[in-house]
Amino acid sequence: MLNLVMKWNKCFISSFVCKVSKFYIFQKVLFLLRYLFIVIDCCFLFLLQTSHWSNC
């Protein structure tokens, strides 16, 4: 009986850890994507401005 409980507990904990880590990774990826978009946006604006100035 105790063995079964231990096994179930282990299983539950591992699945919980798996879910948490997946969520954590997802959060990290989202954060990185957001950061990347900000950087791209800034670069794009900068390029637009510089090209605009050079056109003048």
Short mmCIF file of the C-alpha atoms (twelve columns), coordinates in Angstrom:
data_MODEL
# 
_entry.id   MODEL 
# 
loop_
_atom_site.group_PDB 
_atom_site.id 
_atom_site.type_symbol 
_atom_site.label_atom_id 
_atom_site.label_alt_id 
_atom_site.label_comp_id 
_atom_site.label_asym_id 
_atom_site.label_seq_id 
_atom_site.Cartn_x 
_atom_site.Cartn_y 
_atom_site.Cartn_z 
_atom_site.pdbx_PDB_model_num 
ATOM 1  C CA . MET A 1  0.000  0.000  0.000   1 
ATOM 2  C CA . LEU A 2  2.739  2.431  1.018   1 
ATOM 3  C CA . ASN A 3  4.689  1.546  -2.100  1 
ATOM 4  C CA . LEU A 4  1.704  2.446  -4.265  1 
ATOM 5  C CA . VAL A 5  1.292  5.774  -2.481  1 
ATOM 6  C CA . MET A 6  4.989  6.495  -2.942  1 
ATOM 7  C CA . LYS A 7  4.771  5.664  -6.631  1 
ATOM 8  C CA . TRP A 8  1.684  7.802  -7.074  1 
ATOM 9  C CA . ASN A 9  3.319  10.644 -5.160  1 
ATOM 10 C CA . LYS A 10 6.419  10.416 -7.301  1 
ATOM 11 C CA . CYS A 11 4.320  10.431 -10.432 1 
ATOM 12 C CA . PHE A 12 2.289  13.392 -9.254  1 
ATOM 13 C CA . ILE A 13 5.377  15.378 -8.261  1 
ATOM 14 C CA . SER A 14 7.147  14.664 -11.542 1 
ATOM 15 C CA . SER A 15 4.096  15.684 -13.581 1 
ATOM 16 C CA . PHE A 16 3.760  18.825 -11.472 1 
ATOM 17 C CA . VAL A 17 7.432  19.660 -11.994 1 
ATOM 18 C CA . CYS A 18 7.020  18.994 -15.693 1 
ATOM 19 C CA . LYS A 19 4.050  21.359 -15.897 1 
ATOM 20 C CA . VAL A 20 5.832  24.051 -13.916 1 
ATOM 21 C CA . SER A 21 8.995  23.786 -16.004 1 
ATOM 22 C CA . LYS A 22 6.953  23.892 -19.219 1 
ATOM 23 C CA . PHE A 23 5.161  26.980 -17.979 1 
ATOM 24 C CA . TYR A 24 8.463  28.525 -16.917 1 
ATOM 25 C CA . ILE A 25 10.041 27.821 -20.308 1 
ATOM 26 C CA . PHE A 26 6.969  29.225 -22.028 1 
ATOM 27 C CA . GLN A 27 7.256  32.390 -19.945 1 
ATOM 28 C CA . LYS A 28 10.947 32.691 -20.794 1 
ATOM 29 C CA . VAL A 29 10.269 32.253 -24.512 1 
ATOM 30 C CA . LEU A 30 7.520  34.864 -24.387 1 
ATOM 31 C CA . PHE A 31 9.791  37.269 -22.572 1 
ATOM 32 C CA . LEU A 32 12.577 36.724 -25.102 1 
ATOM 33 C CA . LEU A 33 10.186 37.182 -28.004 1 
ATOM 34 C CA . ARG A 34 8.872  40.393 -26.524 1 
ATOM 35 C CA . TYR A 35 12.416 41.643 -26.003 1 
ATOM 36 C CA . LEU A 36 13.316 40.673 -29.548 1 
ATOM 37 C CA . PHE A 37 10.317 42.515 -30.927 1 
ATOM 38 C CA . ILE A 38 11.238 45.636 -28.981 1 
ATOM 39 C CA . VAL A 39 14.803 45.478 -30.317 1 
ATOM 40 C CA . ILE A 40 13.602 44.885 -33.884 1 
ATOM 41 C CA . ASP A 41 11.094 47.692 -33.541 1 
ATOM 42 C CA . CYS A 42 13.774 50.107 -32.322 1 
ATOM 43 C CA . CYS A 43 16.167 49.089 -35.068 1 
ATOM 44 C CA . PHE A 44 13.443 49.413 -37.664 1 
ATOM 45 C CA . LEU A 45 12.526 52.886 -36.455 1 
ATOM 46 C CA . PHE A 46 16.162 53.872 -36.408 1 
ATOM 47 C CA . LEU A 47 16.651 52.596 -39.963 1 
ATOM 48 C CA . LEU A 48 13.535 54.404 -41.095 1 
ATOM 49 C CA . GLN A 49 14.762 57.641 -39.571 1 
ATOM 50 C CA . THR A 50 18.256 57.318 -41.013 1 
ATOM 51 C CA . SER A 51 16.959 56.471 -44.465 1 
ATOM 52 C CA . HIS A 52 14.575 59.393 -44.152 1 
ATOM 53 C CA . TRP A 53 17.446 61.709 -43.294 1 
ATOM 54 C CA . SER A 54 19.591 60.405 -46.103 1 
ATOM 55 C CA . ASN A 55 16.708 60.971 -48.520 1 
ATOM 56 C CA . CYS A 56 16.625 64.582 -47.386 1 
# 
